[in-house]
Amino acid sequence: MTHNSAYSWLDASLETIHKAGWYRQPQVITAVAGMTVGIDDRSYINFASNNYLGLAGDQRLKLSAISAIEKYGTGATSARLVVGNYTLHQTLEQKIAQWKQTESALVFSSGYATNMGLIPALVGSRDIIFADAYNHSCLKNGAKLSQAKVIEYKHSNYQELAQLLAEYRHLHRRALIITDSVFSMDGDIAPLTEIAELSDRFSAMLLVDEAHGVGVFGKTGAGVIEALGITTPLIQMGTLSKALGSLGGYVAGSHQLITYLQNRCASWIYTTGLSPADTAAACTAIEIVQTEPELRQKLWANCQLLAQRLGISVTSPIVPLFVGDIPKTLAIAQKLQSAGLLVPAIRPPTVPTPRLRISLSALHTPDQIIYLAEIIKQSVQSTS
Ligand SMILES: *Cc1c(COP(=O)(O)O)cnc(C)c1O
């Protein structure tokens, strides 16, 4: 760029990011095979992806994506309301609704785009949002965009949520409680039974983000809401991009909710329909998740094995390990990488406290997990 002082703040900002130890850069992945990835001619065991069931590389998803491309082409070519609404989209939305036991469902370009449109469609400046402090970035930014008053409650603290509802709910027109079901950086589960009861008692809507719950929890893999048997009316959203191995987001709920969103949700209305390949792959993924519980059993067996080897308890395939400050966490992540293990160091501003974030998959072999646990123990000991 030529020297134009209008852009010089970029240099200063990057320097601040470096100084804080927050600087990040994407690594280039040159090959993918099961749970190993290639970077610069070396292969690593991947403990960083959200490919919980290994479906992103599944032959059946690949074949359905290919045949969708053959039939419909690579792009949906316009917004759903114009000429981008294909049979495939209808099929996927029916599958999601049937799986989630809701009347209806709607798919979006990504989970992030879903929340950025959904929350502002549900509430506005006369309304109030109660939000878990550990919510995902897209719930936080969707809440901001809505212009509703946002009150955060301490992570998973439903007693505090109850107090805040009692204090503020009646001062506003609509109220919306928003929470992850499985927290993306901590792997713990929100107290959804209690939160659902509060939403009912205080006449507040409840939006649950199942991005890391879907495919992993519940008898049919529908998520934490299914696992906990919650039947209170609520709004479920999630992603097609993690356990389901495709790309996209969804909302599942009542028929009125979905038709309302089709008319009022900007991030659904003013964007191109989900690509045929992604849509078809997601359809196949849902069929597999519903009919092959053994994939989930394998995943949970891997979680148990890691828990046992590290002497920790594990509540989901997302396992945070708190090993020290930012430099120490980065040093250990580097040691793991030298040993051929990809485990990201997650740090501020993504999270308040630095940690290693292991994510497990049904495709990991027991040997890979045992090796991971050994190298972690060695690296933690040898890093001061
Ligand atoms: C990953 C994630 C999203 C975003 O989903 P994408 O489909 O990747 O955009 C939303 N919410 C939570 C909790 C997530 O972890």
The ligand as an ORCA input file, in Angstrom:
! r2SCAN-3c Opt
* xyz 0 1
  C     -18.595    -22.581     15.506
  C     -19.713    -21.958     16.233
  C     -20.652    -21.181     15.563
  C     -20.489    -20.793     14.120
  O     -20.766    -21.832     13.265
  P     -20.164    -21.794     11.784
  O     -21.075    -22.658     11.004
  O     -18.766    -22.302     11.882
  O     -20.203    -20.360     11.326
  C     -21.731    -20.716     16.265
  N     -21.874    -20.961     17.581
  C     -20.962    -21.675     18.272
  C     -21.178    -21.930     19.722
  C     -19.853    -22.194     17.615
  O     -18.934    -22.870     18.298
*
